[in-house]
């Protein structure tokens, strides 16, 4: 029987596999997946994603060959998410327990939302099945959705019209259930209320945003027609942490709120297709580590601006909002939401009120989404100001693909008043 420490990893994979991972930890989960489980014959753990495909945590693939009671063998794999071995990550975990938030989402919140639809006779699934390991280490263990035919769209291409609509439909289902849940059962546990915008996270977030400022401003200055919006960009960039954290103040008002996914970009969304036609059959969110109870404006701006194709991102933005609103209304009615359903006009007002998520998204997550694969794409380089970190940021903010998007988006934000600070 193999173990994580003597498996056939390559060096780059082995170096990110924590020492505590060993085969026997998975036995209960394997029995849950396969009732005829007898023993583990082979086991290996390796990096599941290339550098640049995921930043917040380390995603591993745990692969097994198991023997069944009839002595036949069967391959089974899981996705295992663990923490980074980095100072920034440890500091972040001390202030916001992302693994605690996400395991609670998979254990309690996601099944609760799915049950709400089941209760009205509709079958809705929001994500992968999760499993438990007998360890105190921070981790998330999930089914490998790829075995069921789910896959990501290439982040560099962006999502086309069918994919965007499919995500907005699922987002509307999720948001509707989350609003009904609060209206009928009361507020979520504290860990979901502010997400990353807890007051104690301010200094960490400000440090992270400030580390990019100089390079963002240098690169934006080179964009075409930057003189029309550059002064506004300087102003908003220098006050970005304050502006984003200010949106947390709205939690005390009585405006419509939902449990935002909080990190809805293309690599955190998987699709399953009909084999013959390529038609999208199902859409799942993954990575429920940054949920936040707030205006749906956060998820909408974050998802559309980070992940829709260049050709439709701005041209069809208002249509996307209308499409989402129609599905939100439909699901709120289906789940018997007892309060006033927000109008399309009110939804647009939310997008203005929390419009800072537009600039925040395009200068952070969209930069990572549109960056060519690179060995230097790491959490430390993304958040730090070492020479390697600054070189990686320069690559992110000056590459032609990102620049093309920004040269369209910055004037669009300016003309909507969303660069005002």
Buried (B, 14 or more C-beta within 10 A) or exposed (E): EBBBEEBEBEEEBBEBBBEEBBBEBBBEBBEEBBEEBBEBBBBBBBBBBEBBBBBBBBBBBBBBBBBBEEEEEBEBBBBBBBBBEBEBBEBBBEBBBBBBBBBBBBEEBBBBBBEBBEEEEEEBBBBBBBBEBEEEEBBBBBBBBBEEBBEBBEBEEBBEBEBBBBBBBBBBBBBBBBBBBBBEEEEBEEBBBBBBBBEEBBEBBBBBBBBBBEBBBEBBEEBEEBEEBBEBBBBBBBBBBEBBBBBBEBBEEEBBBBBBBBBBBBBBBBBBBEEEEEEBEBBBBBBBBBBBBBBBBBBBBBBBBBBBBBEBBBEBBEEBBEBBBBBBBBBBEBBEBEEEBBEBEEBBBBBEBBBBBBBBBBBBBBBBBBBEEBEBBBBBBBBBBEEEBBBBBBBBBBBEBBBBBBBEBBBBBBEBEBBEB
